[in-house]
Amino acid sequence: MADTVEDITEGKQPRSVRVVLLALMIAMMLAMLDNMIVGTAMPTIVGELGGLEHLSWVVTGYTLATAASTPVWGKLGDMYGRKGAFLSSIVIFLIGSALSGMAQDMGQLIGFRAVQGLGAGGLMVGVMAIIGDLIPPRERGKYQGMMAGVMALAMIGGPLVGGTITDNWGWRWAFYINLPLGAVALALVTAVLHLPRKRAKAGIDYLGVVLLTVGITSIVLVTTWGGTEYAWTSARIMELIGIGVAALVGFVFWQTRATEPVLPLHIFRSRNFTLMSLIGFITGFVMFGATLFLPLYQQSVQGASATNSGLLLLPMLGAMLVTSMVAGRITTNSGRYKVFPIAGGALMIVGLYLLSLMDTETTRVTSGLYMAVLGAGMGCLMQITMLVAQNSVQMKDMGVASSSTTLFRTLGSSFGVAVMGALFNHRVQDVMSERAGSLGSKITEKSAQLDAASLAKLPQEAREAYQHAVSSGTHAAFLLGAAIAVLVLIAALFVKEVPLKGGPQKPPADGADVPPAPVAEAV
C-alpha cells in the first residue's frame, strides 16, 4: 500500500509508518543514551578493569568512530538503499555493545567501543534520512520534534539509568541493555519498512573516505587533547593540525574529481544548506559546552548533588523539548520556518548572556530560568536545521545532507567543549592563584574540575576561592558562547524561505488534476 502526500498532510498516517517511527525513536535512543549511561558507569569500570590512564579513550574512541563514519553511512544509504545501511548500523552497534559488555581489560573495551561508535554513526544518520524518505518536508517538522524529545529524554535520564543499572546489575549491563532494545528496533524495521532498492553503478569513493576519516580524526583529537593531554603549542598538536588540514584540503580537491564523491560538493551551492550547516555547527558548540559547565557550576557553587546531574539540566532540556515540538507543529501547519532560526539565534544569545551573569549568589531558580531561555533557543534550531537542509537537496542526496548536518553538529560539539573548556580552565586557575595563592595553584594544578569528594576536603577558604573561580570560569565560557551565537542570528537572516515540499498543492489554472508527489512506501 503506497502512501501519498495527501494521506500524510491530512493526518492519515498509516499504522505501518507509526511503527517505523517507533523503531526509529528506539534507534536514536540507543545512540543518545549510550554515552550518558557509560559515563556514569566509568568509575566502576575502572575499578574492575584498571587502566585509569586510558580512561579518556573509552569515550574518545567511540566519538572518533562515530564522527568518522557518519558521512560514509549517509553516502552508503544514498548509493545502495537506506534500509540496508540502517539495519547494518544497528547490527554493528549491537555487536559492539555485546563485545564491550564482555571486555576483560581496558584495551579491549576501547576497541569494542570503537566498533559501537561505527554503528552509532549510522544510527543517527539513518533515522533522519529515513524520516526524509517517508515524510514530506511540510509534515516532517513535528516528527523531527519528537526526535528532539527523545534526545532531551536521553540526556536527562541517561545518568539516572546508568547509575541504577551499575548499582543493581553491574557495569556490564550498561552495554547489555542495548541488546533487547536494538533487537526490537531491528525486528520492526525489517518487518515494516520497505524502501526502494538502489544499486549504484559507481563504486565507493575509498580515497575520499580515507582522506575524510583522517581529517575528522585529526580535528577530534586536537580538540580532545589540546590543553589537556598536550599543550596547544606542543609538537603533537601541531602535527595533528597539519595532518588534518592537509587531509581535508586533499579531500575537497578529490571530491571535485571522484565519480561518486562521498560528500558531493554541489550540495553546498544551496545557500540554505550551507547556512544550516553553519547554524548546526554553532548549535553543537553551544549545546555541549552548556551541558558540560552547567552541572559543574551547580555542583561546585550551588551545592547540588552529582547523583542527579541529569536532572540539573531539566529547565534547559524541558524548554528545548517544548519549543522544538511547537516549532515543528507550526511549521507543519503553516509551511513557514524562517522565523525559528532567527528567534533561536536571538534566544541563544540572550540565554548565554544571562548564564554568564551567574555568580556565587545566584539561586537555583534564577539559573533555571536562564537555562530555560537557552533551551528555548536551541529548541527553535535543533530540528529546523535538519528540516531545511533536507529540503534544500534532491532526494538522491538525502543521506548525504542528513549526515553532513549531523557531522557539522558533532564537530561543533567537539570544538565547543575544547574551546570553552580551555577558557574555563584558564580562568579557574587564574582566580585560584589570586584568591588562594600557592595553595590555589596546587589545588588546580592537575585539573580545574574538582569532584564533590575533593571539594569537600578543601579548607573553607580554599573552597570559597574555588566557588568564585568556577563562577568566573563559567562567566567567561558563556560570554564566549553568546558572542559566537551572534553568528547564528546573522546566518538566519540570510536564510531564504523556500516552500517546503509536500505541502497542499493548488490546482492549475485550467483545473487539471495535479498528481501527488510520491512518498516512500512503508508497508
C-alpha positions in Angstrom: 0.0 0.0 0.0 1.6 3.2 -1.1 1.3 6.4 0.9 0.8 9.7 -0.8 1.4 13.3 0.3 -2.3 13.8 0.7 -2.5 10.9 3.1 0.2 12.4 5.3 -0.8 16.0 5.1 -4.4 15.2 6.1 -3.1 13.3 9.1 -3.9 9.8 7.8 -0.6 8.3 8.9 -0.8 4.6 8.2 -0.1 2.3 11.2 3.0 0.9 9.4 4.5 4.4 9.3 3.9 4.9 13.0 5.5 1.5 13.8 8.6 2.6 11.7 8.7 5.9 13.6 8.7 4.0 16.9 11.6 1.8 15.7 13.5 5.0 14.6 13.0 6.6 18.0 14.3 3.4 19.7 17.4 3.5 17.5 18.0 7.2 18.2 17.6 6.5 22.0 20.3 3.8 21.7 22.8 6.2 20.2 22.0 9.1 22.5 21.7 7.1 25.8 24.9 5.1 25.4 27.5 7.8 26.3 25.3 9.1 29.1 24.9 5.7 30.7 28.5 4.7 30.2 29.8 7.9 31.7 28.0 7.2 34.9 29.4 3.6 35.0 33.1 4.6 34.3 34.3 4.8 37.9 33.1 1.2 38.5 34.6 0.0 35.2 38.0 1.5 36.1 37.8 -0.1 39.5 37.4 -3.6 37.9 39.4 -3.3 34.7 42.1 -0.8 35.8 43.8 1.2 33.1 42.9 4.6 34.6 45.5 6.3 32.3 43.5 5.1 29.3 40.1 6.2 30.6 39.6 9.1 28.2 39.9 6.7 25.2 36.8 4.9 26.2 34.8 8.0 25.2 37.3 9.3 22.6 37.4 6.0 20.7 33.6 6.0 20.5 33.4 9.7 19.4 36.1 9.3 16.8 34.4 6.3 15.2 31.0 8.0 15.2 32.3 11.2 13.6 34.4 9.5 11.0 31.7 7.0 9.9 28.8 9.5 9.8 29.3 10.8 6.3 30.1 7.3 5.0 26.8 5.9 6.3 24.9 8.7 4.6 26.6 8.1 1.3 26.1 4.3 1.5 22.4 4.9 2.1 22.1 7.1 -1.0 24.0 4.6 -3.1 22.7 1.2 -2.0 19.5 1.8 -0.2 18.6 3.4 3.1 17.1 0.3 4.8 20.1 -2.0 4.3 22.5 0.7 5.6 20.4 1.4 8.6 20.0 -2.3 9.5 23.7 -2.8 9.1 24.5 0.1 11.5 22.1 -1.4 14.1 23.8 -4.8 13.9 27.3 -3.3 14.2 26.2 -1.2 17.2 24.7 -4.3 18.9 27.8 -6.4 18.2 30.0 -3.6 19.7 27.6 -3.4 22.7 27.8 -7.2 23.3 31.6 -7.2 23.0 32.0 -4.2 25.3 30.0 -5.9 27.9 32.4 -8.9 27.7 35.6 -6.9 27.7 38.3 -8.2 30.1 40.7 -5.2 30.1 40.7 -1.6 29.2 42.3 -2.2 25.8 39.5 -4.5 24.7 36.9 -2.1 26.0 38.4 0.8 24.0 38.4 -1.3 20.8 34.9 -2.6 21.2 33.6 0.9 22.0 35.1 2.0 18.6 33.0 -0.8 17.0 30.0 0.6 18.8 30.8 4.1 17.5 31.0 2.8 13.9 27.4 1.6 14.3 26.2 4.7 16.1 27.3 6.9 13.2 24.8 5.2 11.0 22.0 5.2 13.6 21.7 9.0 13.8 22.0 9.5 10.0 19.7 6.6 9.2 16.9 7.9 11.4 17.0 11.4 9.9 17.4 10.2 6.3 14.5 7.6 6.6 12.2 10.3 8.0 13.3 12.3 5.0 12.2 9.5 2.7 8.9 8.7 4.5 7.6 12.1 5.4 7.4 15.2 3.1 9.2 18.3 4.5 5.9 20.1 5.1 4.9 17.4 7.6 8.4 16.5 8.8 8.8 19.2 11.4 6.5 17.6 14.0 8.2 14.2 13.7 11.7 15.6 14.0 10.3 17.5 17.0 9.6 14.1 18.5 13.2 13.1 17.9 14.3 16.2 19.7 12.2 15.0 22.6 14.0 11.6 22.5 17.3 13.4 22.7 16.2 15.5 25.7 14.9 12.4 27.4 18.2 10.6 26.9 20.2 13.5 28.3 18.0 13.7 31.4 17.5 10.1 32.0 20.9 8.7 30.9 22.9 9.4 34.1 20.0 8.2 36.3 19.6 4.9 34.2 23.4 4.4 34.2 23.6 4.8 38.0 20.7 2.4 38.6 22.0 -0.2 36.2 25.5 -0.1 37.6 24.4 -0.2 41.2 22.0 -3.1 40.8 23.1 -5.2 37.9 26.8 -4.3 37.4 28.5 -2.1 34.8 28.4 -4.8 32.0 24.7 -4.3 31.8 25.3 -0.7 30.8 26.2 -2.3 27.4 23.9 -5.3 27.5 20.8 -3.2 28.0 21.2 -2.1 24.3 20.7 -5.7 23.1 16.9 -6.1 23.7 16.1 -2.6 22.6 18.2 -2.9 19.5 16.6 -6.3 18.7 13.1 -4.7 18.9 14.2 -1.9 16.5 15.8 -4.4 14.2 12.7 -6.5 14.0 10.3 -3.6 13.5 12.4 -2.0 10.7 13.0 -5.4 9.0 9.3 -6.3 9.0 7.6 -3.0 8.3 9.9 -0.6 6.4 10.1 -1.1 2.7 12.0 1.5 0.7 13.1 1.3 -2.9 16.2 -0.8 -3.5 19.1 1.0 -5.1 22.3 -0.1 -6.7 24.8 2.4 -7.8 26.9 1.7 -10.8 29.9 3.5 -9.4 31.9 2.0 -6.6 32.6 3.5 -3.2 34.9 6.5 -3.1 37.6 4.8 -1.0 40.2 7.6 -1.3 37.6 10.2 -0.3 36.6 8.0 2.7 40.2 7.7 3.9 41.0 11.4 3.5 37.8 12.5 5.3 38.4 10.0 8.1 41.9 11.2 8.6 40.8 14.8 8.6 37.9 14.3 11.0 40.0 12.1 13.3 42.7 14.8 13.5 40.2 17.5 14.3 38.6 15.5 17.1 42.0 14.5 18.6 43.1 18.2 18.5 40.0 19.3 20.3 40.1 16.4 22.7 43.8 16.5 23.6 44.6 20.2 23.2 45.1 21.9 26.6 44.7 18.6 28.5 46.9 15.7 27.3 49.2 18.1 25.4 49.7 21.9 25.4 48.1 23.7 22.5 51.5 24.7 21.1 53.1 21.2 21.6 54.6 19.3 18.6 51.9 16.6 18.8 49.0 19.1 18.5 50.8 21.0 15.7 51.4 17.7 13.8 47.7 16.7 14.1 46.6 20.2 12.9 49.0 19.8 9.9 47.8 16.3 9.1 44.1 17.4 9.4 44.4 20.4 7.2 46.4 18.5 4.5 43.8 15.7 4.6 40.8 18.0 4.3 42.3 20.1 1.5 43.1 16.9 -0.3 39.6 15.6 0.3 38.0 18.8 -1.1 40.3 18.6 -4.2 39.5 14.9 -4.7 35.7 15.4 -4.4 35.7 17.5 -7.5 37.1 14.6 -9.5 35.6 11.5 -7.9 33.0 9.6 -9.9 30.7 9.1 -6.9 32.1 11.5 -4.2 31.4 10.6 -0.6 30.4 14.2 0.1 29.3 15.8 -3.2 30.3 19.5 -3.0 27.4 20.6 -5.2 25.1 20.4 -2.2 26.9 23.4 -0.7 25.8 25.5 -3.7 22.5 25.8 -1.9 22.7 28.8 0.3 20.2 27.4 2.8 22.1 24.1 3.1 25.4 26.0 3.8 23.7 28.3 6.3 22.1 25.3 8.1 25.5 23.6 8.3 27.0 26.7 10.0 24.0 27.0 12.3 24.2 23.3 13.2 27.9 23.6 14.0 27.4 26.6 16.3 24.3 24.9 18.0 26.5 21.9 18.8 29.3 24.2 20.0 26.9 25.9 22.5 24.8 22.9 23.5 27.5 20.6 24.5 29.5 23.4 26.1 26.5 24.2 28.2 25.8 20.6 29.2 29.4 20.4 30.4 29.6 23.5 32.5 26.1 23.9 33.9 26.2 20.8 36.1 29.8 21.7 37.2 28.6 25.1 38.3 25.5 23.8 40.1 27.5 21.1 41.9 30.5 23.3 42.8 28.9 26.6 43.6 25.2 25.8 44.3 25.9 22.6 46.2 23.7 20.3 44.1 24.2 16.6 44.2 26.1 15.0 41.4 23.9 11.8 41.6 21.1 13.6 39.9 23.2 15.5 37.4 20.9 14.9 34.5 18.0 16.5 36.4 20.1 19.7 36.9 19.6 20.3 33.1 15.8 19.8 33.2 14.9 23.5 32.7 17.1 23.7 29.6 16.2 20.4 28.1 12.5 20.8 29.0 12.3 24.1 27.3 14.2 22.7 24.3 11.7 19.8 24.0 8.6 22.0 24.2 9.9 24.6 21.8 11.0 22.0 19.3 7.6 20.4 19.4 5.8 23.7 19.0 8.1 24.8 16.2 7.6 21.5 14.3 3.8 21.8 14.7 3.7 25.4 13.5 6.0 24.6 10.5 3.7 21.7 9.6 0.5 23.8 9.7 1.9 27.0 8.1 4.8 25.9 6.0 6.8 28.8 7.3 10.1 28.3 9.1 12.5 31.3 8.8 11.2 32.8 12.0 12.5 29.9 14.0 16.3 30.2 13.2 16.0 34.0 13.8 14.2 33.5 17.1 16.5 30.7 18.1 19.6 32.7 17.5 18.2 35.7 19.5 17.2 33.5 22.4 20.5 31.7 22.4 22.4 35.0 22.7 20.1 36.2 25.5 20.3 32.9 27.3 24.0 32.6 27.2 24.5 36.2 28.3 22.2 35.6 31.2 24.1 32.5 32.2 27.3 34.5 32.1 25.9 36.7 34.8 25.7 33.8 37.4 27.9 34.2 40.4 28.2 32.6 43.9 24.9 34.3 45.0 22.8 33.1 42.1 19.9 30.9 43.2 18.8 27.7 41.5 15.5 29.3 40.5 17.3 32.1 38.7 19.8 29.8 37.0 16.9 27.6 36.0 15.1 30.5 34.3 18.3 31.4 32.5 18.7 27.8 31.3 15.1 27.8 30.0 15.8 30.8 27.8 18.8 29.0 26.3 16.9 25.8 25.9 14.1 27.6 24.1 16.6 29.0 21.7 18.2 25.6 21.0 14.7 24.1 20.6 14.0 26.5 17.7 17.1 25.3 16.0 17.7 21.6 16.7 15.4 20.1 14.2 14.7 23.0 11.9 18.3 22.9 10.7 17.9 19.3 9.6 14.5 20.0 8.0 15.7 23.0 5.9 18.9 21.2 5.0 17.0 18.2 3.7 14.5 20.5 1.9 17.5 22.1 0.1 18.7 19.0 -1.7 17.4 16.4 -4.1 16.0 13.1 -2.8 19.1 11.3 -4.1 21.3 13.3 -1.8 19.1 12.9 1.3 21.5 10.7 3.1 24.5 13.0 2.4 22.5 16.0 3.6 21.5 14.3 6.8 25.0 13.0 7.5 26.6 16.3 6.7 24.3 18.2 9.1 24.9 15.7 11.8 28.6 15.8 11.2 28.8 19.6 11.5 26.9 19.4 14.8 29.2 16.7 16.1 32.3 18.7 15.1 30.8 21.8 16.7 30.3 19.9 20.0 34.0 18.9 19.9 35.1 22.5 19.3 32.7 23.8 21.9 33.9 21.5 24.7 37.6 22.2 23.8 37.5 26.0 23.3 35.1 26.7 26.2 36.9 24.2 28.3 40.3 25.8 27.7 38.9 29.3 28.6 37.2 27.9 31.7 40.3 26.2 32.9 42.4 29.3 32.4 40.1 31.5 34.4 39.7 29.0 37.2 43.5 28.7 37.6 44.0 32.5 37.5 41.3 33.2 40.1 42.5 30.4 42.4 46.0 31.9 42.3 44.7 35.3 43.1 42.4 34.2 45.9 44.3 31.3 47.5 47.9 31.9 46.4 50.2 28.9 46.1 47.6 26.6 47.7 45.1 27.6 45.0 47.6 26.9 42.2 48.4 23.5 43.7 44.7 22.5 44.0 44.0 23.1 40.3 47.4 22.1 39.0 46.2 18.8 37.6 42.6 19.7 36.8 40.4 22.7 37.1 37.4 20.5 37.6 37.1 19.0 41.1 34.7 16.3 42.1 32.4 16.6 45.1 34.8 14.4 47.3 37.8 16.6 46.5 35.9 19.8 47.1 34.7 18.6 50.5 38.2 18.0 51.7 39.3 21.6 51.0 39.7 24.2 53.8 36.8 26.6 54.0 38.9 29.5 52.5 40.1 27.4 49.6 36.6 26.1 49.0 35.2 29.6 48.7 38.0 30.6 46.4 37.2 27.6 44.2 33.5 28.6 44.1 34.5 32.1 42.9 36.9 30.6 40.4 34.2 28.4 38.9 31.8 31.3 38.7 34.5 33.3 36.9 35.2 30.4 34.6 31.5 29.9 33.6 31.1 33.6 33.1 34.0 33.6 30.5 32.8 30.4 28.8 29.2 31.5 28.4 30.1 35.1 27.4 32.2 33.5 24.6 29.3 31.3 23.7 27.0 34.4 23.5 29.5 36.1 21.1 29.7 33.1 18.9 25.9 32.7 18.9 25.6 36.0 17.2 26.7 34.2 14.0 23.6 32.1 14.2 21.4 35.2 14.2 23.4 36.7 11.3 23.2 33.4 9.3 19.4 33.1 10.0 18.7 36.5 8.5 20.1 35.3 5.2 18.0 32.1 5.0 15.7 32.1 2.0 12.3 30.7 2.9 11.8 28.1 0.1 8.4 26.5 0.3 8.5 23.1 1.9 7.9 20.2 -0.5 4.8 18.1 0.1 2.5 20.9 1.1 -1.1 21.3 -0.1 -1.0 21.8 -3.8 -3.0 24.4 -5.7 -4.8 23.3 -8.8 -3.5 24.8 -12.1 -5.5 27.5 -13.9 -7.1 25.0 -16.4 -8.4 22.9 -13.5 -6.4 19.8 -14.5 -5.6 17.4 -11.7 -2.1 17.5 -10.2 -0.7 14.1 -9.4 0.6 13.9 -5.8 4.3 13.6 -5.2 5.2 10.0 -4.2 6.4 9.2 -0.7 8.3 6.1 0.1 6.2 3.1 0.9 6.3 1.9 4.5 4.3 -1.4 4.3 
